[in-house]
Amino acid sequence: MIEITAANSGQTIRLRNGEKLRCTLPETPTSGYRWELQPTSGLKVDSDTFQSSHPSRPGAGGLRSFELTAQSAGIHDLRLVNRRSWDQASSAGTFQLTVIVE
């Protein structure tokens, strides 16, 4: 499995067909802002999970992880937007990665 973080935004990575990718980004869901995965072809979403950095403190931030599997050869754009679900016009950040599946 290939692990990527916010530091990889804007980069290009290569995967073999069937190889897995985990993208982990900081998030504070109680602020209303959550990472939303934009539709992409060639990459199948296997899971979307959140782990609090301080489980005993309500409202604490943590890490959002998306696990994906490369499904078809080609060049695919992985794009995530950190925004409130009710406010599609603005965002608190974006993450973008070009994935080349061989």
N, C-alpha and C positions, 0 to 999 in steps of 0.2 A: 504494500500500500504506500502511495506517495502522500506525504504530509505537507500541507501548505498553510501559511498564515497570512496576516495582513501585509507582512513584509514582501510577499510574492506578488502583490497587485501590480499589474502592468507587464508581467513577464509572460514568457511562452514556455510551456512544458510539453514533453512527449510522453505518450502512454501507448502501451500495446492494447489491442482489442481485448476486452475482458479485464484489464487491469483496473484496480480501484484507486480512488483519490479521496482524501479527507481534507476539507477546507475548514479551518477553525478560526473564528473571528470574535473579538470582544463585543459583548452586548449587555445592555441593562434593560431588560424587557419591561420592568415596571415603569420606565419613563415613557413607555408607549412605542419606543423605537425598537424594531426587530429587523433582522436581516431577512430579506425576501429574495429568493432565487428566481431570476427571470427565466422564462421558458428557453430551453436550449435543446437542439437536436444532437443526437450522438452520445449524450451523457444521461444515464438513468440515475435518478435519485433513489438511493437505498434507505437513507435515514436522515432525519433532521432532529437534533437533540440539543438541549441546553443543560449546562452544568454550572450551578452557582459556585462562586469562589468562596462564599461564606454561607453555607446552608442554614446556619443558626440565626442569620440576620435577614429578616424579611426585606425584600427590595434590593438586596445586594446584586451587583453585576456578576458576570461570569463569562462563559464561553459558549457560543453557538457553533455546532459542528454539523456539517453536511457531508455525508458519504455518498460518493457517486461511482458508477461503473462505466467505463468506456464501452460503447455499444456498436459504433460504426466508424469506419475509417474516414478521415477527412480533418478539416480544420473547424474547430468549434469554439465559440465564445462563451466562457463561463462568466456570468455577470450577476452580482448581488447588489441590492440597494438597501441601505439602512434607513427605514422610514416608518412613520405611523400608518397603520392600515387605513385610517380614515382621511389621511392627507396625502394623496398621491402626487400632489404638485411639488412637494419639497422633500428633501432628504438630508440626513445627517452624515452621509458618506456613501461611497460606492467602492466596490471591489471588482476588478476585471482581470481575467486570465485567458490567454489563448491556449487551447489544448489541441495538440496535433495527435490524432489517433492513427497509429500505423497498423 
